[in-house]
C-alpha cells in the first residue's frame, strides 16, 4: 500500500482564539526540488490538515521525511517550522495577531464602522419644511425652529481631552447610575435595528440623500433576520449540510459567538452589531432567541419560521416599549406619549422617518453610559476597547470561550448571588476614553466623540436645547443650571448663547435625575420616536393585536410581562 504523509494541527493567537485568514502550506524538504504536501486556508476553528502520497513527492524518500510548515497572511510569510512526519505529525502553532495599520490608514474605515462615528445616508440633507417634516429616511420633529448658531471651532474645542467635557479635569466625578450596564448595549442594538441601510454601495451613491430608495425604520429585527432564509441564506443553516434552513446560524465550533467566514467577518444582518464584544454577544443571544422559539413551537407547527419571527419581534417590541423606554426615560413621559404623541405624529398610514433631533442628539445620550471596564463573567473583566490581554479588542473580532458574556453581570436576573454592574450616569462630563479614540490622531478634533456629536448637530441645523424645550411647552433650564455658562465664559462666547441640543439632553438628565434617566426634553424626543415607530408599523403587536401580552416564559418579569432578562434566559440560560 502506498504510504501517505499527513501534517495536521491548529493555528491560534496567544489568547487561544483561532487565527483565521491564514494559509497553511507544507513542503517536503528532503526531496529535490522541494515538493508541497499541500496548502489550504486555516479553517474557522483554526485547524488544518495537509497530506500527500509518497508517489506524489518528486524524489525518493530517504528515511522519515522532514517537512517545513509555512504560514502566510495576505501573501506574507509569518511563521515557519520544521517537523518530522512519520507518517503523521501534528503542529499547534501560535502566532502573533497582525499589526494594526497606521492610525491614518484606518481612521476613515473605523469611523464608518463604529457606532456614532459616521453619518447615516440621508442624514446630511434634511430640509426645514413644516408641511413635509419627513424627508426620505430622516425628517424633523421641530421643522419651525431655527438652527442654533454656534461657532464650529468652539464646538470642536469643547470635546477635546482636558476640555470642559472631560471628566478627568473636573472636581465633580460622574458615578454609576441605578440602571444595569447592559441597557446601554440594548439601546445600541435598537439604534442599529431602526437605522439599518442594507442597500448596495451603488444604490447609495445614486441616492445619497435617501430620498427614493431607503428602508423604512421599524423595530423588526432585520439586523438579526436579514431579508429571510431565501434572500439571506448565509444567515441560516444549510439543508445541504444537514441543517434546518429556518434556524439562524451561530458559530459552528461550539464557541458562544455569531457565525463568521474564513476571514473572521461576522455573518450578521448588520455588521455594526459586531463592533464591540458585548454588543456582538447580544447579537449572538438574539440568534439563539429565534432558534429557541422555533424549538418551542415543535416539529408539527405549520409556518414555523413565520410564527417564530413574529413572536421574536413582538416580544422585542414589548421590551422596547414596556421596559427599555421606562428605564432610560421619565416613566411619566413614556405613559403620556403612549396615550398621545404631540411632536412625532406619524400614523399607521404615514411613511415613518427618523427625526434628526433623535438621531443627531437625544439618542446619543448612550455614549455617556459606557463604562471604562466591564466584567463579563466570574473570571473576566477588561476594557471594552483596546489592545492586549486587558481589553476585549477593537471590535469586529471572534469571541473566545473565556470571554463569553454571563448576562447576570449586565442585567437584573433572578440570581441573588450576582449583583449586575451599573451603567455610568448620563452626564455632560464624559469618560476620557471617548474624547481620545484609539484609532484616530489625538491632535485631530475628530478623535473626540463629543466634538463629533456637537459638530454633527450644528451641521444638521438642530435647534438649541432651550428652544426645543420651549417648543414642547417645558420650562427650559438656564445655562447656569446646565453648567454651560462657565463654558461660554471660558471660551469667549456670548453669554446668551443657548446650549447645543445634545449637550442639553445630557446635562438635563443630570439635573433631573442624577443621570439615572433622561430629563423631560430628552425623554420626550426618545419616547415619541420609538413609540411612534412601533405604532406606525403595520405588523407590530400594537397595530395587529393591541391587547396582546407576552406568551413566552418570564421567570423574571412574571405573567403577562417580558423583560430583556427573560429573553436572555430563554435564549441562552443564566450564562452561556
Secondary structure, 3 states (H helix, E strand, C coil): CCCEEEEEEEEECCCCCECCCCEEEEEECCCCCCEEEEEEECCCCCEEEEEEEHHHCCCCCCCCCEEEEEEEECCEEEEEEEEECCCEEEEEEECCCCCCCCHHHHHHHHHHHCCCCCCCCCCCCCCCCCCCCEECCEECCCCCCCCCCCCHHHHHHHCCCCCCCEHHHCCCCCCEEEEECCHHHHHHHHHHHHHCCCCCHHHHHHCCCCCCCCCCCCCCCHHHHCCCCCCCHHHECCHHHCCCCCCECCCCCCCCCCCECCCCCECCCCHHHHCCHHHHHHHHHHHHHHHHHHHHHCCCCCCHHHHHHHHHHHHHHHHHHHHHHHHHCCHHHHHHHHHCCCCCCCCCCCCCCEEHHHHCCHHHHHHHHCCCEEECCCCCEEECCECCCCECECCCCCCCHHHCCCHHHCCCCCCCCCCCCEEECCCCCECHHHHCCCCCCCCCHHHCHHHHHHHHHHHCCCCEHHHHHHHCCCCCCCHHHHCHHHHHHHCCCCCCCCCEHHHHHHHHHHHHHCCCCCCHHHHHHHHHHHHHHHHCCCCCHHHHCCCCCCCCCCCCCCCCCCCHHHHHHHHHCCCC
